[in-house]
Amino acid sequence: MVTTEALNGSAPSSVKQYGVTPPLSLAGPTEADFQRSVALEKFLKDSGLYESKEETLKREEVLGQLDQIVKAWVKQLTRQRGYTDSMVENANAVIFTFGSYRLGVHGPGADIDTLCVGPSYVNREEDFFIILHDILALREEVTELQPVPDAHVPVMKFKFNGVSIDLLYASISLLIVPEDLDISNRSVLHNVDEQTVRSLNGCRVAHQILRLVPNVEHFRTALRCLKFWAKRRGVYSNVTGFLGGVNWALLVARVCQLYPNAIPSMLVSRFFRVYTQWRWPNPVMLCSIKEDELGFPVWHPRKNPRDRTHHMPIITPAYPCMNSSYNVTASTLRVMMEQFHYGNKICEEIELSKAHWSGLFEPYHFFEAYKNYLQVDVVAADADDLRAWKGWVESRLRQLILKIERDTCGMLQCHPYPNEYVDPCKQCAHCAFFLGLQRKEGIRIEEGQQFDIRGSVDEFRLWVNGYNFWKPGMEMHVSHVRRKHIPVYVFPDGYKRHRSGRSASNNHHLLQGNEEVSSALNEEKQLKRKFVCNGESGMMLPKRTSSSPDWQNAISSAVTANQICDERTQEKCTSICPTLEEGTSRTGDKVLGECLSEARRKEDGRDGEGVLCSCSDVSLQARFGVSCTASSGTDRFCRGLAEELEPNIALGMMLTHGEVSTEPVPQKSAIRLSLKSTV
C-alpha cells in the first residue's frame, strides 16, 4: 500500500525495494498526472489495442482445445511404447502461456506464445516435430502450419481457428507431468538440455516479471503503450536487431521499480527520461544474477568474453539469467537511442500541455529518413514456401548488418526496417525488406573514398542459400536503391507522398549524417569530375580508377557506385551565407570552410545537430554520472536526480559519467557507395 509519506515524496523508515537499487522517487501522481493517464488510456482504447470479450473467449476455447490435443498425443505415444495401462491413464502434458498473452498486454489478432511440457520419454525431434505435426496437419481448424526446428528456440507456428499460435515443447525429467506443475521451481531444470532451458525460460521470465513489479495494472498499461509506440516508430522486432516483447517488458518493469508509486502517464515519460540517460552497455536487471549448482551458463561479462560484445544487455530475471537482447547491433542501438530522444522530447511537450498523446505515436517515415537503401527481394514458388523462406531470410538480415559494419569498420551504418512489403502487381509469391544506409556521423572520410560492400552481400547470399529446407523457386536478390527510386507499393496510399513540413520536422533530428547518392547537377560541376556510363546499370561512374574490386569479376547483387554528399551542410551554409544559393558554384573549399566555421560558432552552446551542450550543473554530471543536453526536461531530470538520490547512489548499474564533446564537428567529405549486382 502506498503511504502518505511516500506520496509526498519522503521515504518512510522501511520501504520495500524492488530491483537491485532503491527507487529513484516515491512521489505519487498529481492531479495533472491523473488527467494525463486518463487521456492516455482513452487514446489506447480508441486506437484498438484492446480485444473484445468475444475474442478473449475464442482464445480461451482455442487454448482448451490445444490442451486436449497434446494430452491425447502423449497418451497415444505412451500406449505405443508399451507402458502399462496405469501409465497410459496418468500420462499427461500441460500447456502454459507466456509473452504478451501471459503478461496481459496482447491486442486483437496477436499470437499466443504457448509451451507444451511433456514427460521425459516424449522427445522434441521426432515426437513433437513429426508426430504432433502430422496430427495438427490433419485437423481442419489448423492452417499455415510451419515447423521451425532449427531456430534458437525450436517452435511450431500455426493458426488454430484463425488464432495464431507459437508452440514450444519442453521434455522434463518426470515420467508423469502433474497438472499443477510449478514451472517457476528450479527443479524443472534438472537433467534437461539448453534448448529445453530456453523453451522453459519464456514462462519462467513472465512469472518473475509480474512478481517483481510494484503495480501490475500500471505496468500493463505502460507496457501496452510503449509496445504500440515501438511498432509505430519501427523499433519493435527482435529478429532484425531491435527489441521484442520480452525486452520491452523488462525495460518497462525496471522503470516501474525505480518509480514504484507512478501511474501509467508518469511511467511512460520516465521511461524515455531514464533510457535517454542510460549508459549502454551497462545492463538492465530486475534482480541480481545468481549462479546455481545446476551449472547452466549465465550472463557474466567478466567470465564470458562473448558477453562483453553485447551492445544493449537486458537481463532476464529467471535462472539461468541471460541477455535477452543479444541481437542488438551498433546500428540498431543508434536507431533506438534516436527514437528514445524523440519520445522524450514529445513527453516533455505533453507535460507542458504543448502536445497530445497522439503526437507520441506519429509513424516513423522510414522512406524519407535516408537517401540510400538496400532492397532485399524474397521470391518462392508458392505461399507456403514463401512463409518459410522469408522467415529464414529475415532472421539472417542481422548477419548482413554485422558483415557491413565489419567490412566498413563501422563507418557505414544500416537501419533495417521491421516491415515486409508486397507488390500487388506481381503474380509470384514474394515480399521485400528494406535497410536504410548512412555514413557514421563524425567520421573523417577522404574525398572519393568508397564503401564497397559487394563482398558483404556475397557472403550474406552464401549464408542464406545454405538454408536446410531450400526448395526450387526460393530466390533472394539484394539491390541498392535511392530514395527517389523507392517502389510505390511500400507507401500506404500506393503513391509517394510529398514531403510535408510536418513529416520533415518529425524526422529532422534523425537525419544527422545522412548522405545522398548522386548529388545535384551543380555539385557535379563543383567537383569537376568526368563521368562515363556503365552499360549494365546505366548509372554514372567516375572515370578515374577506383580502389574497389574489379566490376567484371564481382558476383554480388544489384548495386552501384555513386557519390554521397551532405545536403544538410549545404543548407546550413545557404542560411548563413545568402549569396551561396542553389546554382552558385561551391567549388571553393575556403568558402565552404568559412560557412561551416560560422555555422559552428552560431551553434556553439546550443542543442543543435550533433552538438552536445553542457549541462548547467557540471558537478551534477560528475556526481551522478549523467550526460545532459540543454533541454528544459533533461535539466529537470538532473535536478530530480540530485534531490532523489543519495550521494553514493546512481541509477543502479547503468549511469556513468558522460563526457561532453568540445571538438568541432568535422567537415563531411564527399564519398561514394560502391555496390555491385549479381545476375
C-alpha positions in Angstrom: 0.0 0.0 0.0 1.3 3.5 -0.8 1.7 5.6 2.3 1.0 9.3 2.7 4.8 9.8 3.2 5.5 8.0 0.0 3.0 10.1 -1.9 4.6 13.3 -0.6 8.0 12.1 -1.7 9.5 11.4 1.7 10.6 7.8 2.3 9.2 6.0 5.4 11.6 4.2 7.6 11.2 0.9 5.8 10.3 0.8 2.1 10.2 -2.3 0.1 12.9 -2.3 -2.5 12.1 -3.6 -6.0 15.1 -4.4 -8.1 18.9 -4.1 -7.5 18.8 -0.4 -6.3 16.5 1.7 -4.2 13.8 3.6 -6.1 14.6 7.0 -7.6 11.4 8.5 -6.3 8.5 7.5 -4.1 6.4 10.5 -5.3 2.9 9.8 -6.2 0.8 11.3 -9.0 -0.5 14.9 -9.1 -4.0 15.8 -10.4 -2.4 16.6 -13.8 -0.8 13.2 -13.9 -4.2 11.5 -13.3 -5.7 13.5 -16.1 -2.9 12.6 -18.5 -3.3 8.9 -17.6 -7.0 9.0 -18.3 -6.3 10.6 -21.7 -3.6 8.0 -22.4 -5.8 5.1 -21.7 -8.6 6.6 -23.8 -6.2 7.0 -26.6 -5.0 3.4 -26.4 -8.6 2.1 -26.4 -9.6 4.4 -29.3 -6.5 3.0 -31.2 -8.0 -0.5 -30.9 -5.3 -2.0 -28.7 -7.8 -3.9 -26.5 -9.6 -7.0 -27.8 -13.3 -7.6 -27.4 -14.8 -10.1 -24.9 -15.7 -12.4 -27.8 -12.1 -12.5 -28.9 -11.0 -13.3 -25.4 -13.4 -16.2 -25.1 -12.3 -17.5 -28.5 -8.7 -17.5 -27.3 -9.6 -19.4 -24.2 -11.5 -22.0 -26.3 -8.5 -22.5 -28.6 -6.2 -23.0 -25.7 -8.6 -25.5 -24.2 -8.8 -27.5 -27.5 -5.0 -27.4 -27.9 -4.6 -28.7 -24.3 -6.8 -31.7 -25.1 -4.9 -32.4 -28.3 -1.5 -32.6 -26.6 -2.8 -34.7 -23.8 -4.2 -37.2 -26.3 -0.9 -37.1 -28.2 1.1 -38.0 -25.1 -1.3 -40.8 -24.2 -1.0 -42.2 -27.7 2.8 -42.3 -27.5 2.7 -43.8 -24.0 0.5 -46.7 -25.3 2.6 -47.2 -28.4 5.8 -47.6 -26.3 4.4 -50.4 -24.2 3.8 -48.7 -20.9 1.2 -50.1 -18.5 -2.4 -49.2 -18.6 -2.0 -47.2 -15.4 0.8 -45.2 -17.0 -1.3 -44.5 -20.1 -4.1 -43.3 -17.9 -1.9 -40.9 -15.9 0.2 -39.8 -18.9 -0.1 -36.0 -19.3 1.1 -32.9 -21.0 0.4 -29.3 -19.8 0.0 -26.1 -21.8 1.5 -22.9 -20.4 1.4 -19.4 -21.9 4.0 -16.7 -21.9 4.8 -13.5 -23.7 2.2 -10.7 -24.2 -0.7 -13.1 -23.5 0.7 -14.1 -20.1 1.6 -10.6 -19.2 -1.9 -9.4 -20.1 -0.9 -6.9 -22.8 -2.0 -8.7 -26.0 -4.2 -7.0 -28.5 -6.6 -8.0 -31.3 -5.0 -10.5 -33.7 -1.9 -11.0 -31.6 -0.4 -14.5 -31.5 -0.4 -16.6 -28.3 3.0 -17.9 -27.1 2.5 -21.3 -25.7 4.7 -24.0 -24.2 3.8 -27.7 -24.0 5.6 -29.5 -21.1 5.7 -33.3 -21.6 7.3 -36.3 -19.9 10.9 -37.4 -20.3 10.2 -40.2 -22.8 8.5 -37.8 -25.3 11.2 -36.0 -27.3 11.2 -32.9 -29.5 12.9 -34.1 -32.6 10.6 -36.9 -33.6 7.6 -36.9 -31.3 6.9 -33.2 -31.4 8.1 -32.1 -34.9 6.9 -35.2 -36.7 4.1 -37.0 -34.9 2.4 -34.0 -33.3 3.0 -32.0 -36.5 1.1 -34.7 -38.5 -1.7 -34.8 -36.0 -2.2 -31.0 -36.3 -1.9 -31.1 -40.1 -4.9 -33.4 -40.3 -7.2 -31.1 -38.4 -9.4 -28.7 -40.3 -9.0 -26.0 -37.7 -5.2 -25.8 -38.2 -3.8 -23.7 -41.1 -0.5 -22.3 -42.0 1.4 -25.0 -40.1 5.1 -24.2 -40.1 7.7 -26.1 -38.1 11.0 -24.3 -37.3 13.1 -27.0 -35.6 16.5 -25.2 -36.3 15.5 -21.9 -34.5 17.4 -20.8 -31.4 14.2 -21.8 -29.6 12.6 -24.5 -31.7 9.0 -23.6 -32.4 5.9 -24.8 -34.4 3.8 -21.9 -35.8 0.2 -22.3 -37.0 -3.3 -20.9 -36.8 -6.0 -22.6 -34.9 -9.5 -21.4 -35.8 -7.8 -18.2 -37.0 -5.8 -17.6 -33.8 -2.1 -17.5 -34.3 -0.1 -19.9 -32.1 3.6 -20.3 -31.4 4.0 -23.6 -29.8 7.3 -24.7 -28.0 8.0 -28.0 -26.4 9.9 -29.0 -23.3 10.5 -32.5 -22.1 11.3 -32.5 -18.3 12.8 -35.3 -16.2 9.5 -36.7 -14.9 7.5 -39.7 -16.1 4.2 -38.1 -15.2 3.7 -34.4 -15.5 1.4 -33.1 -12.8 -1.5 -30.8 -13.9 -0.4 -28.3 -11.2 3.3 -28.2 -12.2 5.1 -25.2 -10.7 7.2 -24.1 -13.7 8.9 -21.4 -11.7 10.6 -24.0 -9.5 14.2 -24.7 -10.4 13.6 -28.5 -10.1 12.1 -28.5 -13.7 15.6 -27.7 -15.0 17.2 -30.9 -13.7 18.6 -33.1 -16.4 17.5 -31.1 -19.4 19.4 -29.7 -22.3 20.0 -26.0 -23.1 17.3 -25.9 -25.8 14.8 -27.1 -23.2 16.0 -24.5 -20.7 15.4 -21.8 -23.4 12.0 -23.1 -24.1 11.1 -23.1 -20.4 12.5 -19.7 -19.7 9.8 -17.8 -21.5 7.2 -18.9 -19.0 9.6 -18.5 -16.0 10.6 -15.0 -17.1 7.0 -13.9 -17.5 6.2 -15.2 -14.0 9.1 -13.3 -12.5 8.3 -10.0 -14.2 4.8 -10.0 -12.8 6.2 -10.8 -9.3 8.9 -8.1 -9.4 6.8 -5.0 -10.4 5.1 -2.9 -7.7 1.8 -2.5 -9.5 0.8 -5.0 -12.2 -2.0 -2.9 -13.7 0.1 0.2 -14.1 2.9 -1.9 -15.6 0.5 -3.4 -18.1 -0.9 -0.1 -19.3 2.6 1.4 -19.6 3.9 -1.6 -21.5 0.9 -1.7 -23.8 1.6 2.0 -24.6 5.3 1.5 -25.2 4.9 -1.6 -27.4 2.5 0.4 -29.6 4.9 3.3 -29.7 7.8 0.9 -30.7 5.8 -0.5 -33.5 4.8 2.9 -34.8 8.4 4.1 -34.7 9.8 0.9 -36.4 11.9 -0.4 -33.5 9.8 -3.5 -32.5 11.5 -6.6 -33.8 13.9 -8.9 -32.0 14.8 -10.8 -35.2 16.1 -7.8 -37.1 18.2 -6.4 -34.2 15.7 -4.3 -32.3 13.7 -5.3 -29.2 10.9 -7.8 -29.0 8.1 -8.2 -26.5 10.1 -9.5 -23.6 12.8 -6.9 -24.0 10.3 -4.0 -23.8 8.6 -5.7 -20.8 11.9 -5.8 -18.9 12.7 -2.2 -19.7 9.3 -1.0 -18.5 9.4 -3.2 -15.4 12.7 -1.6 -14.4 11.2 1.8 -14.7 8.3 0.6 -12.5 10.8 -0.5 -9.9 12.6 2.9 -10.0 9.2 4.8 -9.6 7.0 2.4 -7.6 4.2 4.9 -7.0 4.0 6.2 -10.5 0.9 5.8 -12.6 1.0 5.0 -16.4 1.4 8.5 -17.8 4.3 9.1 -15.3 5.9 5.7 -16.2 5.8 6.5 -19.9 7.5 9.8 -19.6 10.1 8.5 -17.1 10.8 5.6 -19.4 12.1 7.9 -22.0 13.8 10.1 -19.4 15.7 7.2 -17.9 16.7 5.4 -21.1 17.9 8.6 -22.9 20.4 8.8 -20.0 21.3 5.1 -19.8 24.9 4.4 -20.5 25.0 1.2 -22.5 26.4 -1.4 -22.4 25.6 -1.3 -18.6 22.9 -3.9 -18.1 19.2 -3.5 -17.2 18.4 -6.0 -14.4 15.3 -6.6 -12.4 17.2 -8.6 -9.8 20.7 -9.8 -9.1 22.2 -12.5 -11.2 22.6 -15.8 -9.3 24.5 -18.9 -10.3 23.3 -22.4 -9.4 24.7 -25.8 -8.8 22.9 -26.9 -12.0 25.8 -25.3 -13.9 23.9 -23.6 -16.7 25.8 -20.6 -18.1 24.5 -17.2 -17.0 25.3 -13.7 -18.4 28.7 -12.8 -16.9 30.9 -10.5 -19.0 33.9 -11.0 -16.7 33.9 -14.7 -17.2 32.4 -15.0 -20.7 34.3 -12.9 -23.4 31.3 -13.2 -25.7 29.1 -11.4 -23.2 31.4 -8.4 -23.4 30.5 -7.8 -27.0 26.8 -7.2 -26.3 25.7 -3.7 -27.1 22.4 -3.4 -25.1 22.2 -6.1 -22.3 18.7 -6.6 -20.9 19.0 -9.5 -18.5 16.2 -12.0 -17.8 15.2 -12.3 -14.1 14.8 -16.1 -14.0 17.6 -18.6 -13.7 19.7 -19.0 -15.8 19.8 -15.2 -16.3 20.6 -14.4 -19.9 20.8 -11.4 -22.2 17.5 -11.2 -24.0 18.7 -8.6 -26.4 21.9 -10.2 -27.8 20.6 -9.5 -31.4 21.1 -5.7 -31.0 23.8 -4.3 -33.2 25.7 -1.0 -33.0 23.5 0.4 -35.8 20.1 -0.7 -34.3 21.2 0.6 -30.9 21.9 4.0 -32.6 18.4 4.0 -34.1 16.7 3.1 -30.8 18.6 5.8 -28.9 17.4 8.4 -31.5 13.8 7.2 -31.0 14.2 7.4 -27.2 15.2 11.0 -27.6 12.3 11.6 -29.9 9.9 10.1 -27.3 11.5 12.1 -24.5 11.0 15.3 -26.4 7.3 14.7 -27.1 6.7 13.6 -23.5 8.2 16.9 -22.2 5.8 18.8 -24.5 2.9 16.7 -23.2 3.8 17.5 -19.6 3.9 21.2 -20.6 0.5 20.9 -22.3 2.1 21.7 -25.7 1.3 18.3 -27.3 -1.2 15.5 -27.1 -0.6 11.7 -26.8 -1.3 11.3 -30.5 1.9 13.2 -31.2 4.0 10.5 -29.5 2.6 7.8 -31.8 3.3 9.6 -35.1 4.5 6.9 -37.5 8.2 7.0 -38.5 8.6 7.9 -42.1 11.4 5.4 -42.9 11.5 6.1 -46.6 12.1 9.8 -46.0 14.7 9.3 -43.4 17.5 8.0 -45.7 18.8 8.6 -49.2 20.3 5.2 -49.8 18.6 1.8 -49.2 19.3 -1.8 -49.7 16.3 -3.7 -51.0 16.1 -7.5 -50.3 13.6 -9.3 -52.5 12.5 -12.7 -51.5 10.7 -15.0 -54.0 9.3 -18.5 -53.7 7.2 -20.9 -55.7 4.1 -20.6 -53.6 2.7 -19.0 -50.4 3.8 -21.9 -48.1 7.3 -21.9 -49.4 7.5 -18.1 -49.1 6.3 -18.2 -45.5 9.3 -20.4 -44.5 11.8 -18.8 -46.9 11.1 -15.2 -45.9 11.3 -16.2 -42.2 14.7 -17.6 -42.8 15.9 -14.6 -44.8 14.5 -12.1 -42.2 16.3 -13.9 -39.4 19.6 -13.5 -41.3 19.3 -9.8 -42.0 21.1 -9.1 -38.8 24.1 -11.0 -40.2 24.1 -8.7 -43.3 24.2 -5.7 -41.0 27.1 -7.2 -38.9 29.0 -8.0 -42.1 28.6 -4.5 -43.5 29.6 -3.0 -40.1 32.6 -5.3 -40.0 33.7 -4.7 -43.6 33.4 -0.9 -43.4 35.0 -0.7 -39.9 31.6 0.6 -38.6 31.7 3.7 -40.9 28.6 2.6 -42.8 25.5 2.1 -40.7 22.4 0.1 -41.5 18.9 0.6 -40.3 16.7 -2.5 -41.0 13.0 -1.7 -41.2 11.0 -4.5 -39.5 8.2 -4.5 -42.1 7.8 -6.6 -45.2 6.2 -5.2 -48.4 4.4 -6.9 -51.3 4.0 -5.6 -54.8 0.3 -6.3 -55.7 1.2 -6.2 -59.4 3.4 -9.3 -59.2 1.8 -12.7 -59.6 4.5 -14.7 -57.9 4.8 -15.3 -54.2 7.2 -12.6 -53.0 8.0 -9.9 -50.5 10.7 -7.3 -49.9 12.6 -5.9 -46.9 14.5 -2.6 -46.8 17.5 -1.3 -45.0 18.5 2.4 -44.7 22.1 3.2 -45.2 24.2 6.2 -44.0 27.7 7.0 -43.1 28.6 7.2 -39.4 28.5 10.8 -38.3 31.7 12.4 -37.2 34.0 10.1 -39.2 36.6 11.8 -41.4 36.4 10.4 -44.9 38.9 11.1 -47.6 37.3 12.7 -50.7 36.4 9.9 -53.2 36.6 7.1 -50.7 34.2 4.3 -51.4 32.2 1.9 -49.4 32.5 -1.4 -51.3 30.1 -3.9 -49.7 29.9 -6.3 -52.6 31.9 -8.9 -50.6 29.5 -8.4 -47.6 26.5 -9.0 -49.9 28.1 -12.1 -51.5 28.9 -13.6 -48.1 25.3 -12.9 -47.0 23.9 -14.6 -50.1 26.1 -17.7 -49.5 24.9 -17.8 -45.8 21.2 -17.5 -46.7 21.4 -20.1 -49.5 22.7 -22.6 -47.0 19.0 -23.0 -45.8 18.5 -26.7 -44.9 14.9 -26.7 -46.3 15.7 -24.9 -49.6 13.4 -25.8 -52.5 13.5 -24.9 -56.2 12.0 -21.4 -56.7 13.4 -20.0 -53.5 15.4 -16.9 -54.5 16.8 -13.8 -52.9 18.1 -10.6 -54.6 19.8 -7.7 -53.0 19.9 -4.3 -54.7 20.8 -0.7 -54.0 18.0 1.8 -54.5 18.0 5.5 -54.0 15.2 7.3 -52.2 13.7 8.7 -55.3 13.5 5.2 -56.8 11.8 3.6 -53.9 8.9 1.4 -55.3 5.5 3.0 -54.8 4.0 -0.2 -53.3 5.8 0.5 -50.0 3.7 3.6 -49.4 0.3 3.1 -47.6 -1.7 5.0 -50.2 0.1 3.4 -53.2 1.9 6.5 -54.2 4.7 8.6 -52.9 3.6 11.4 -50.6 5.1 14.9 -51.0 7.3 15.6 -48.0 5.3 17.9 -45.9 6.8 20.3 -43.3 5.3 18.2 -40.5 6.8 14.9 -41.6 10.1 16.6 -42.3 10.3 18.0 -38.8 9.1 14.7 -37.4 12.3 13.0 -38.7 14.5 16.1 -38.7 16.7 15.1 -35.7 17.0 11.5 -37.1 18.6 12.7 -40.4 22.1 13.5 -38.9 24.9 12.3 -41.0 22.6 11.1 -43.8 24.1 11.1 -47.3 22.7 11.5 -50.7 23.7 9.1 -53.5 24.4 11.1 -56.7 24.2 14.8 -55.8 22.6 17.5 -57.8 24.0 18.7 -61.1 25.6 21.8 -59.7 27.5 19.8 -57.2 28.8 17.5 -60.0 30.1 20.7 -61.7 31.6 21.8 -58.5 33.7 18.6 -58.2 34.6 18.9 -61.9 34.5 15.2 -62.5 34.2 13.4 -65.8 31.8 10.5 -65.8 31.2 7.5 -68.0 28.1 5.4 -68.3 28.1 1.8 -67.1 26.3 -0.2 -69.7 24.9 -2.8 -67.2 23.2 -0.4 -64.8 23.0 2.8 -66.7 24.5 4.6 -63.7 27.1 7.3 -63.9 30.6 6.3 -62.6 33.7 8.4 -62.2 36.3 7.8 -64.9 39.2 7.7 -62.5 40.5 4.4 -61.1 38.6 3.1 -58.1 40.0 1.2 -55.2 37.1 -1.2 -55.4 37.4 -4.7 -56.7 37.1 -5.3 -60.5 33.5 -4.9 -61.6 33.7 -7.7 -64.1 34.8 -10.3 -61.6 32.3 -9.4 -58.9 29.4 -11.7 -58.4 27.3 -9.7 -56.0 23.7 -8.4 -56.4 22.4 -5.2 -58.0 24.0 -2.2 -56.6 26.0 0.7 -58.0 28.7 3.3 -57.2 27.6 6.8 -56.8 28.7 10.0 -55.0 27.4 10.7 -51.5 27.3 14.3 -50.3 25.9 16.2 -47.3 22.8 18.1 -48.4 22.2 19.4 -44.8 25.6 21.0 -44.5 24.8 22.9 -47.7 21.5 24.0 -46.3 23.4 25.4 -43.2 25.8 27.3 -45.4 23.0 28.8 -47.5 21.2 30.0 -44.4 24.4 31.7 -43.1 25.7 32.9 -46.5 22.7 34.1 -48.5 24.9 34.5 -51.6 25.6 30.8 -51.6 22.3 29.8 -53.2 21.4 26.9 -55.4 23.1 27.1 -58.7 26.1 29.1 -57.3 29.4 27.4 -57.6 30.5 25.8 -54.3 33.9 24.7 -55.6 35.9 26.8 -53.1 36.9 24.8 -50.0 37.7 28.1 -48.4 34.2 29.5 -48.8 32.6 26.3 -47.6 35.0 26.1 -44.7 34.2 29.6 -43.7 30.5 28.8 -43.8 31.0 25.7 -41.7 33.1 27.6 -39.2 30.4 30.3 -38.9 27.7 27.6 -38.5 29.7 26.0 -35.7 30.1 29.4 -34.0 26.4 30.0 -34.2 25.6 26.5 -32.8 28.2 26.6 -30.0 26.4 26.1 -26.7 23.1 25.2 -28.4 21.5 21.8 -28.5 21.9 21.6 -32.3 22.6 19.0 -34.9 25.1 16.6 -33.5 26.4 19.2 -30.9 26.1 18.2 -27.3 25.5 21.1 -24.9 26.9 21.0 -21.5 24.6 20.6 -18.5 24.2 23.8 -16.5 25.5 21.9 -13.4 28.7 20.2 -14.3 29.3 19.0 -10.8 25.9 17.2 -11.1 27.3 15.2 -14.1 30.4 14.2 -12.2 28.4 13.3 -9.1 25.7 11.2 -10.7 27.2 10.2 -14.0 24.6 11.9 -16.1 25.3 13.4 -19.5 22.7 16.1 -20.2 21.7 18.4 -23.1 20.4 21.9 -22.5 16.8 21.0 -22.9 14.5 22.0 -20.0 13.2 18.5 -19.5 16.6 17.0 -19.1 17.7 19.8 -16.7 14.6 18.9 -14.6 15.7 15.3 -14.7 19.2 16.2 -13.5 17.8 18.3 -10.7 15.5 15.5 -9.8 18.4 13.1 -9.5 20.1 15.4 -7.1 17.0 15.6 -5.0 16.0 12.0 -5.1 19.3 10.1 -4.9 21.7 9.6 -2.0 25.2 10.9 -2.8 26.6 7.4 -3.3 23.8 6.1 -5.5 23.5 6.2 -9.2 20.8 4.6 -11.4 21.7 1.0 -10.5 24.5 -0.1 -12.8 23.6 2.0 -15.7 24.6 5.6 -15.5 28.3 6.6 -15.7 29.8 9.9 -16.3 29.0 11.2 -19.8 31.7 13.5 -21.2 30.5 16.4 -23.3 32.3 16.7 -26.6 34.0 20.0 -27.2 35.7 19.1 -30.5 34.2 20.7 -33.7 32.2 18.5 -36.0 34.5 17.6 -38.9 33.5 18.6 -42.4 31.8 15.8 -44.2 33.7 14.8 -47.3 32.1 13.5 -50.5 32.2 9.7 -50.5 30.8 7.0 -52.8 28.9 3.8 -52.0 30.1 1.1 -54.3 27.7 -1.8 -54.7 27.6 -4.3 -57.5 24.9 -6.8 -58.5 24.9 -10.5 -59.3 22.7 -11.8 -62.0 
